C-alpha cells in the first residue's frame, strides 16, 4: 500500500512562470545599455571560440556518431566542422563542444555556465529559420537572464544537493531564448517554460567525465524542443516553476522569489558574466593565478619543498582529485592546477592534455601541494605559501583571480584566447575575419558569414 509523505511547500509563491514569460515576450529589442550589449557580444565570442576549439575532441566525435544514428536532416551547422545535422542535434553537439574544455563563461554568483545551453540552442534554431544577428543577441541576453535569475533564487542549496546548475537551469534559458527567437506569444512562451521545467539536466557526480559537457548540450536541446512543442500547441502547467510540486520547490530547499523580478528589465545577469583564462573548474582559478605569480617572481618548481594552500571548502569538494589520471580529471584537480601554474605560468587546454597530466615533473610537483580548507577564505580567493628547500617562504594572496568580475579579461585577452582555440581548426585568416564579424554580430543581416567562417576549408 502506498504511503503519502507530506513535504512542506510554499503555496503562495508569486507567478514566476508568467513573470518570466511576460519579460521574454514583451521586453524591447536592445532594451539595455551599450555596456550590456557589448557583454553579450563578449559572451557569444567566448562561447563560439570554446565550441570551435574542442570540435575534434572524442566527446564530440562520439556525440556526432550517436546523432547520425537518427539519420538527421541537415538543418544546422556543427561549429568547427563541415557536417550539418538536425537543429536539435546541432544544439546538443555544439553545447557539448563548448563545455568540453571547461573554458566557457561563468556567472559567478551561481557558477552557471550560461552561454552553453542558450547560445547552442539559438544558433542552431536561428540558422534553420534564418534570423538576423540582432534577434540572436536579444534572445541570448533574455535567455541568460531567465536561467540565471532562477539560479539566483535556488543557489546554493540546489547546487549543494548535487545538481549541475548549468544544466538544471539551462533548459529554461534555452526555452526562453528560443521562444523569443521564434516570436512566440505570452501563452506559448509560458508553455515553453513549463515544458522545459520537466527536463532539468545533470548531476555533479558526472564532473570529470564526458557527461559533464553533455549537460549544457542536453539543456540546449531540451529547451529548444520545449519551444518548438509550445509553438505547435503542446501544453504544460502555467505554474510549472513556482508551484508547490513544481520545478523550483522540488529541486531546491531554497526559493528566494525576490531574485526572480528584482530589477527585472533594468539589470541584466549577463553583465555579471565572466570568462576563463584557465581551462578548468572556476574554483581552481585563484590557485593557478597565485602559482603563476610565484613563477613570475622567480620561484622554480625544482627549488620548492612544498606548497601550502588555504582554500574555501568548496574548492576541495569540487576539485580535490589528488592524482588525476587524464586531462578531464585534471580539470578538477586544484593540485594539478597549482603544478601547471608554477611550471608553465598558464593553464590553457594544452596544460590539460593527458601527457602533461602524466608527466613526471608535473606529478612530482602535485605531490608537494598541500591544501587545507578555511571557511574564512571566499570561494573566489586563495592563500598560497611556497616553502623553498633553502627555508625561504614566498606568500601570495589572491582576492580576485584574473577573469573575475572584479579583475576581468579585456577584449584583447578574449581575442587572444579565441585565437588560440580556433586557429588550429579554421586557420589564421578565418579566425581574424571571424573575430571582426563577431564584434559586429548585433548588426548582421543574417548568420551566414558567422557560420561560413566557423567551418574549416
RODOFI-345063 format. One line per 10 residues: their letters; for each residue x, y, z of C-alpha. Coordinates in steps of 0.05 Angstrom, whole numbers. Example, Ala and Ser with C-alpha at 12.3 -4.5 7.8 and 13.67 -1.06 7.14 Angstrom:
AS = 246/-90/156  273/-21/143;
***
This chain:
XXXXXXXXXX = 0/0/0  28/68/-20  43/119/34  34/194/25  94/233/53  78/306/67  132/356/46  129/429/63  115/475/4  102/549/-6;
XXXXXXXXXX = 32/551/-36  33/627/-41  92/635/-87  89/691/-139  72/673/-211  144/662/-231  130/626/-296  84/681/-321  130/737/-297  189/709/-336;
XXXXXXXXXX = 147/693/-398  120/764/-399  191/791/-394  215/748/-451  158/766/-498  150/840/-482  219/867/-468  241/912/-526  296/894/-574  363/921/-549;
XXXXXXXXXX = 327/946/-487  390/953/-446  453/995/-443  510/993/-493  553/961/-438  504/903/-432  501/894/-507  577/892/-510  579/839/-456  530/798/-497;
XXXXXXXXXX = 579/801/-556  636/782/-509  595/723/-484  579/698/-554  651/706/-578  679/668/-519  627/613/-527  639/605/-601  714/600/-592  707/546/-539;
XXXXXXXXXX = 660/507/-584  705/510/-645  767/495/-604  740/429/-577  707/405/-641  756/348/-653  752/322/-582  730/249/-574  667/272/-537  645/310/-599;
XXXXXXXXXX = 662/252/-644  621/205/-600  561/251/-596  561/264/-671  564/189/-684  503/180/-639  465/236/-674  479/204/-742  443/141/-718  379/181/-724;
XXXXXXXXXX = 394/198/-797  381/273/-784  363/324/-837  419/375/-849  386/435/-816  443/467/-776  519/470/-772  567/437/-726  617/490/-706  688/477/-730;
XXXXXXXXXX = 666/420/-775  636/411/-844  577/368/-821  506/391/-814  453/354/-773  383/370/-748  378/432/-706  366/393/-642  427/351/-655  468/414/-670;
XXXXXXXXXX = 445/445/-605  467/383/-568  535/374/-601  554/448/-601  533/451/-528  577/392/-512  635/420/-552  630/489/-518  637/458/-449  686/402/-463;
XXXXXXXXXX = 748/443/-447  714/474/-386  737/540/-415  669/574/-424  636/632/-389  615/632/-316  561/671/-278  600/671/-213  540/686/-169  512/618/-185;
XXXXXXXXXX = 570/582/-221  524/573/-280  558/570/-348  500/605/-383  521/611/-456  527/536/-469  453/519/-463  427/585/-492  475/601/-549  478/529/-573;
XXXXXXXXXX = 402/526/-579  391/593/-613  448/589/-663  422/523/-690  350/546/-690  369/614/-718  407/583/-775  346/540/-793  295/596/-790  343/649/-818;
XXXXXXXXXX = 344/703/-765  389/764/-762  444/780/-713  403/828/-671  350/775/-659  404/727/-637  436/776/-588  368/796/-559  350/723/-548  417/710/-516;
XXXXXXXXXX = 410/766/-466  339/747/-446  351/672/-444  412/681/-399  372/727/-354  318/674/-344  368/618/-328  410/659/-281  351/691/-244  322/622/-229;
XXXXXXXXXX = 393/601/-209  398/662/-163  334/641/-128  358/570/-115  433/576/-105  469/549/-65  420/498/-37  402/470/-105  475/463/-124  494/432/-57;
XXXXXXXXXX = 440/379/-67  482/353/-125  451/386/-186  496/413/-240  462/481/-242  485/496/-314  441/440/-340  386/444/-288  371/517/-304  399/519/-374;
XXXXXXXXXX = 338/486/-406  296/545/-381  344/595/-411  344/557/-476  268/552/-478  261/626/-464  312/646/-516  283/600/-570  213/626/-555  237/697/-564;
XXXXXXXXXX = 274/679/-628  211/650/-658  167/707/-633  121/663/-592  65/698/-554  57/701/-479  15/638/-474  62/596/-516  124/623/-482  93/605/-415;
XXXXXXXXXX = 80/535/-441  152/530/-467  179/547/-398  131/497/-367  152/441/-414  226/457/-402  214/455/-326  204/380/-331  272/370/-363  328/391/-315;
XXXXXXXXXX = 394/360/-336  454/338/-297  485/316/-231  552/338/-203  573/265/-196  589/269/-270  644/322/-263  709/297/-294  673/255/-347  645/267/-416;
XXXXXXXXXX = 576/272/-386  591/338/-353  593/375/-421  532/334/-441  493/375/-390  494/443/-427  484/406/-493  425/367/-466  396/430/-435  403/467/-502;
XXXXXXXXXX = 366/412/-539  313/405/-485  297/479/-485  296/483/-560  248/424/-564  204/456/-509  196/519/-550  180/480/-613  129/438/-576  96/501/-549;
XXXXXXXXXX = 96/533/-618  53/475/-642  4/477/-584  34/429/-533  14/449/-462  43/449/-393  25/476/-324  25/553/-325  56/549/-255  108/497/-272;
XXXXXXXXXX = 165/536/-240  135/560/-175  80/511/-156  87/471/-92  104/409/-133  135/449/-190  207/452/-212  238/501/-163  207/475/-98  220/403/-119;
XXXXXXXXXX = 295/411/-134  314/463/-82  302/476/-8  315/550/-22  268/590/-66  282/664/-58  226/690/-101  251/762/-97  311/742/-141  264/730/-199;
XXXXXXXXXX = 239/800/-211  288/844/-173  306/899/-223  277/855/-278  286/890/-344  334/942/-316  391/900/-291  416/841/-333  452/779/-307  496/776/-369;
XXXXXXXXXX = 531/837/-340  558/791/-286  585/741/-335  659/723/-332  708/688/-378  760/637/-360  834/648/-373  846/577/-349  814/514/-379  787/482/-315;
XXXXXXXXXX = 737/488/-258  728/560/-238  745/549/-164  816/529/-184  830/595/-219  854/634/-157  905/579/-142  931/578/-213  935/654/-214  975/652/-149;
XXXXXXXXXX = 1023/599/-174  1033/636/-239  1051/697/-197  1100/655/-158  1133/635/-223  1135/708/-245  1172/724/-180  1226/673/-197  1201/612/-158  1222/548/-193;
XXXXXXXXXX = 1190/481/-185  1256/445/-171  1270/492/-113  1203/481/-78  1198/437/-17  1122/444/-13  1065/490/-30  1012/504/23  942/526/2  886/553/43;
XXXXXXXXXX = 821/548/5  746/551/14  716/481/29  680/481/-38  747/481/-74  766/412/-48  695/387/-53  695/402/-128  768/397/-147  802/353/-95;
XXXXXXXXXX = 829/300/-143  900/290/-117  923/242/-171  885/255/-236  895/203/-289  877/243/-351  860/313/-375  787/310/-357  804/292/-285  860/344/-285;
XXXXXXXXXX = 808/398/-296  780/380/-227  847/378/-190  870/440/-154  935/403/-144  946/397/-219  925/470/-229  979/493/-180  1031/449/-213  1020/475/-284;
XXXXXXXXXX = 1012/546/-259  1081/543/-229  1115/502/-284  1083/535/-345  1055/601/-319  989/584/-352  934/532/-354  904/530/-423  877/468/-456  948/446/-473;
XXXXXXXXXX = 965/441/-399  907/392/-391  930/344/-444  936/272/-419  1011/271/-430  1020/334/-387  976/306/-332  1021/244/-330  1088/280/-339  1138/263/-285;
XXXXXXXXXX = 1155/334/-264  1081/353/-260  1065/291/-218  1124/307/-172  1102/379/-161  1029/358/-150  1053/314/-93  1084/375/-60  1018/413/-58  980/411/8;
XXXXXXXXXX = 911/441/12  871/456/74  802/486/79  786/551/113  716/580/116  745/650/124  772/645/53  720/661/0  707/615/-60  739/669/-104;
XXXXXXXXXX = 804/674/-64  864/633/-43  922/639/5  986/606/-22  1054/597/10  1113/567/-25  1165/538/23  1232/531/-11  1285/478/1  1330/532/29;
XXXXXXXXXX = 1277/551/80  1255/615/46  1179/627/42  1142/664/-13  1070/684/2  1015/703/-47  943/721/-30  894/726/-88  829/760/-71  800/760/-141;
XXXXXXXXXX = 832/719/-196  841/744/-267  777/731/-305  732/750/-246  682/808/-248  730/849/-206  790/831/-249  760/817/-318  794/793/-382  800/850/-432;
XXXXXXXXXX = 772/847/-502  844/837/-527  854/779/-479  789/747/-502  811/754/-574  878/721/-557  842/664/-522  795/657/-582  854/656/-630  890/602/-591;
XXXXXXXXXX = 828/558/-593  805/569/-665  868/578/-708  886/503/-705  816/487/-730  797/541/-781  863/575/-795  893/643/-782  855/684/-835  787/657/-819;
XXXXXXXXXX = 800/668/-745  817/741/-758  755/751/-800  711/714/-751  733/757/-692  716/820/-732  648/793/-752  630/771/-681  641/841/-653  590/865/-705;
XXXXXXXXXX = 541/808/-696  485/852/-669  482/890/-735  489/829/-781  433/819/-831  438/743/-824  482/689/-794  513/663/-858  581/697/-851  589/674/-779;
XXXXXXX = 573/602/-797  616/602/-860  676/629/-822  665/578/-766  675/520/-815  743/494/-836  761/496/-910;
***
